[in-house]
Amino acid sequence: MNALDTAAIRSAAAMPRLQAGAGHDKAMAVAREFEAVFVADALKTMWQGIPVDPLTGGGTGAETWREMLTDTYAKDLVARGGLGLAEPVARELLKIQEDSAA
């Protein structure tokens, strides 16, 4: 592990956790949905250069199913903890909401 990795870990550990509150649950739900879309987009980019296997039928149906499978992979990944994007996104959403209310 290099110094940059260590600094990133310390920085992430120092960030305050969101406290449960009125808007917290809704902000986290929206942030998790955003993270799932982000992950799905990254996974779809990864699959772009890989052709559909002709043994499984191929064609446009396979492309549609691949896209649906990718979306499901992304949602599952986020449900298991994700990449760590949801918490900072939710924090920013709440901050924007507080700033607009003031």
MARROMI-607432 format. One line per 3 residues: number of its first residue (from 0); for each residue x, y, z of N, C-alpha, C. Coordinates in Angstrom, 1 decimal, padded with zeros to 4 digits. Atoms other than C-alpha are relative to their C-alpha. Layout:
<nodes>
NUM = X/Y/Z/X/Y/Z/X/Y/Z  ...
</nodes>
This chain:
<nodes>
0 = 000.9/-001.2/000.0/000.0/000.0/000.0/000.9/001.2/000.0  -000.9/-001.1/000.1/001.5/003.3/-001.0/-000.6/001.2/000.9  000.5/-001.1/-000.9/001.1/006.7/000.8/-001.3/000.6/-000.5
3 = 001.3/-000.5/000.5/-001.7/007.8/-001.5/-001.2/-000.8/000.5  001.1/000.9/-000.5/-003.8/004.8/-000.6/-000.2/000.2/001.5  000.1/-000.2/-001.4/-003.1/005.3/003.1/-000.7/001.4/000.3
6 = 000.6/-001.3/-000.2/-004.1/009.0/002.8/-001.5/-000.1/-000.3  001.4/000.2/000.4/-007.3/008.0/001.0/-000.8/-000.7/001.1  000.7/000.8/-001.0/-008.2/005.5/003.7/-000.2/000.9/001.2
9 = 000.2/-000.9/-001.2/-007.6/008.1/006.5/-001.1/001.0/-000.3  000.9/-001.0/000.4/-009.6/010.7/004.6/-001.5/-000.6/000.1  001.3/000.6/000.0/-012.6/008.3/004.2/-000.4/-000.3/001.4
12 = 000.3/000.3/-001.4/-012.4/007.2/007.8/-000.4/001.3/000.8  000.2/-001.2/-000.7/-012.4/010.8/009.0/-001.3/000.7/-000.4  001.3/-000.6/000.4/-015.6/011.7/007.1/-001.1/-000.3/001.0
15 = 001.0/000.3/-001.0/-018.5/012.0/009.5/-001.1/-000.8/-000.7  001.1/000.8/000.5/-021.3/009.4/009.0/-001.3/000.8/000.1  001.2/-000.7/-000.1/-024.7/010.7/008.2/-000.9/-000.5/001.1
18 = 000.9/000.3/-001.1/-027.1/010.8/011.1/-001.4/-000.3/-000.5  001.3/000.2/000.4/-030.5/009.3/010.8/-000.9/001.2/000.3  000.9/-001.2/-000.2/-033.1/012.0/010.4/-001.1/000.0/-001.0
21 = 001.2/000.0/000.8/-036.1/013.1/008.5/000.3/-000.2/-001.5  -000.3/000.2/001.4/-034.5/013.4/005.1/001.1/-001.0/-000.3  -001.2/001.0/000.2/-031.6/010.9/005.6/-000.4/-001.2/-000.8
24 = 000.4/001.3/000.7/-033.5/007.8/004.4/-000.3/000.3/-001.4  000.3/-000.3/001.4/-034.8/009.5/001.3/001.2/000.4/-000.8  -001.3/-000.4/000.6/-031.4/011.1/000.5/000.8/-001.3/-000.3
27 = -000.8/001.2/000.2/-029.7/007.7/000.9/-000.6/-000.9/-001.1  000.7/000.7/001.1/-032.3/006.0/-001.3/000.3/000.6/-001.4  -000.3/-000.6/001.3/-031.7/008.5/-004.1/001.5/-000.1/-000.3
30 = -001.5/000.2/000.2/-027.9/008.3/-003.6/000.3/-001.4/-000.4  -000.2/001.4/000.4/-028.0/004.5/-003.8/-000.5/-000.2/-001.5  000.5/000.2/001.4/-030.1/004.7/-007.0/001.0/000.7/-001.0
33 = -001.0/-000.7/000.8/-027.6/007.2/-008.4/001.3/-000.9/-000.2  -001.2/000.8/000.0/-024.7/004.9/-007.5/-000.2/-001.2/-000.9  000.4/001.2/000.9/-026.5/001.9/-009.2/000.1/000.4/-001.4
36 = 000.0/-000.4/001.4/-026.9/003.9/-012.4/001.5/000.2/-000.4  -001.4/-000.3/000.3/-023.2/005.0/-012.2/000.7/-001.4/-000.3  -000.7/001.3/000.1/-022.0/001.4/-011.7/-000.5/-000.8/-001.3
39 = 000.6/000.7/001.2/-024.4/000.0/-014.4/000.7/000.6/-001.3  -000.7/-000.6/001.2/-022.9/002.6/-016.9/001.4/-000.5/-000.1  -001.4/000.5/000.1/-019.4/001.5/-016.0/000.1/-001.4/-000.5
42 = 000.1/001.4/000.4/-020.3/-002.1/-016.4/-000.3/-000.1/-001.5  000.4/000.1/001.4/-022.0/-001.5/-019.8/001.2/000.4/-000.9  -001.1/-000.4/000.8/-018.9/000.3/-021.0/001.0/-001.2/-000.1
45 = -001.0/001.1/-000.1/-016.8/-002.7/-019.9/-000.5/-001.1/-001.0  000.5/001.1/000.8/-019.1/-005.1/-021.9/000.0/000.4/-001.5  000.2/-000.5/001.3/-019.1/-002.9/-025.1/000.9/-000.8/-001.0
48 = -000.9/000.7/001.0/-016.1/-004.7/-026.8/-000.1/-001.5/000.0  000.1/001.4/-000.1/-017.2/-008.2/-025.9/-001.2/-000.5/-000.8  001.1/000.4/000.8/-019.3/-009.9/-028.6/-000.9/-001.0/000.8
51 = 001.0/001.0/-000.6/-022.4/-012.0/-027.7/000.4/-001.4/-000.5  -000.3/001.4/000.3/-021.7/-015.7/-027.6/-001.0/-000.6/-000.9  001.0/000.6/000.9/-023.3/-017.4/-030.6/-000.6/-001.3/000.5
54 = 000.5/001.2/-000.6/-023.7/-020.6/-028.6/-001.3/000.2/000.8  001.2/-000.3/-000.8/-026.4/-018.9/-026.5/-001.0/000.7/-000.8  001.1/-000.6/000.9/-028.3/-017.5/-029.5/000.4/001.3/-000.6
57 = -000.4/-001.2/000.6/-026.8/-014.1/-030.0/-001.2/000.9/-000.3  001.1/-000.9/000.5/-028.8/-011.4/-031.7/-000.3/001.1/000.9  000.4/-001.1/-000.8/-030.6/-008.4/-030.4/-000.6/-000.3/001.4
60 = 000.5/000.5/-001.2/-032.3/-010.4/-027.7/001.0/-000.1/001.1  -001.1/000.2/-000.9/-029.0/-011.3/-026.1/000.5/001.4/000.5  -000.4/-001.3/-000.4/-028.0/-007.6/-026.1/-000.9/000.6/001.0
63 = 001.0/-000.5/-001.0/-031.2/-006.7/-024.3/000.1/-000.7/001.3  -000.1/000.7/-001.3/-030.8/-009.4/-021.7/001.3/000.4/000.7  -001.3/-000.4/-000.6/-027.1/-008.4/-021.2/-000.2/001.3/000.7
66 = 000.2/-001.3/-000.6/-028.2/-004.8/-020.5/-000.8/-000.2/001.3  000.8/000.2/-001.2/-030.8/-006.0/-018.0/000.8/-000.7/001.1  -000.9/000.7/-001.0/-028.3/-008.4/-016.3/001.0/001.0/000.6
69 = -001.0/-001.0/-000.4/-025.8/-005.5/-016.1/-000.7/000.9/001.1  000.8/-000.9/-001.0/-028.5/-003.3/-014.3/-000.2/-000.8/001.3  000.2/000.8/-001.2/-029.2/-006.2/-011.9/001.3/-000.1/000.7
72 = -001.3/000.0/-000.7/-025.5/-006.6/-011.2/000.3/001.2/000.8  -000.3/-001.3/-000.7/-025.2/-002.9/-010.4/-000.8/000.2/001.2  000.9/-000.1/-001.2/-028.2/-002.9/-008.1/000.4/-000.9/001.1
75 = -000.5/001.0/-001.0/-026.9/-006.0/-006.3/001.3/000.5/000.7  -001.2/-000.5/-000.5/-023.5/-004.5/-005.9/-000.2/001.2/001.0  000.3/-001.1/-000.9/-024.9/-001.3/-004.4/-000.7/-000.5/001.3
78 = 000.7/000.5/-001.1/-027.2/-003.3/-002.1/001.0/-000.7/001.0  -001.0/000.7/-000.8/-024.1/-005.1/-000.8/001.1/001.0/000.6  -000.9/-000.9/-000.6/-022.3/-001.9/000.1/000.6/001.0/-001.1
81 = -000.4/-000.8/001.1/-021.4/-000.5/-003.3/001.4/000.4/-000.1  -001.4/-000.5/000.2/-018.3/001.5/-004.2/000.3/001.1/001.0  -000.2/-001.1/-001.0/-018.8/004.1/-001.4/-000.4/001.3/-000.5
84 = 000.4/-001.3/000.5/-020.4/006.8/-003.5/-001.3/000.5/000.6  001.4/-000.4/-000.5/-023.9/006.8/-001.9/000.1/000.9/001.2  000.0/-000.8/-001.3/-022.9/008.3/001.5/000.5/001.4/-000.4
87 = -000.4/-001.4/000.3/-021.0/011.4/000.1/-001.1/000.7/-000.9  001.0/-000.6/000.8/-023.7/011.9/-002.5/-001.2/000.4/000.8  001.1/-000.4/-000.9/-026.4/011.8/000.1/000.3/001.2/000.9
90 = -000.5/-001.2/-000.8/-024.4/014.2/002.3/-000.1/001.3/-000.8  000.1/-001.1/000.8/-024.2/016.6/-000.6/-001.5/000.4/-000.3  001.4/-000.3/000.3/-027.9/016.3/-001.4/-000.7/000.7/001.3
93 = 000.6/-000.6/-001.3/-028.8/017.1/002.3/000.6/001.4/000.2  -000.6/-001.3/-000.1/-026.3/020.0/002.2/-000.7/001.0/-000.9  000.7/-000.8/000.9/-027.9/021.4/-000.9/-001.4/000.4/000.4
96 = 001.3/-000.2/-000.5/-031.3/021.0/000.6/000.0/001.0/001.2  -000.1/-000.9/-001.1/-030.3/022.8/003.8/000.4/001.4/-000.5  -000.4/-001.3/000.5/-028.6/025.6/001.8/-001.2/000.7/-000.7
99 = 001.2/-000.6/000.7/-031.8/026.2/-000.3/-001.1/000.4/001.0  001.1/-000.3/-001.0/-034.0/026.2/002.8/000.4/001.3/000.8  -000.5/-001.1/-000.9/-031.8/028.9/004.5/-000.2/001.4/-000.7
</nodes>
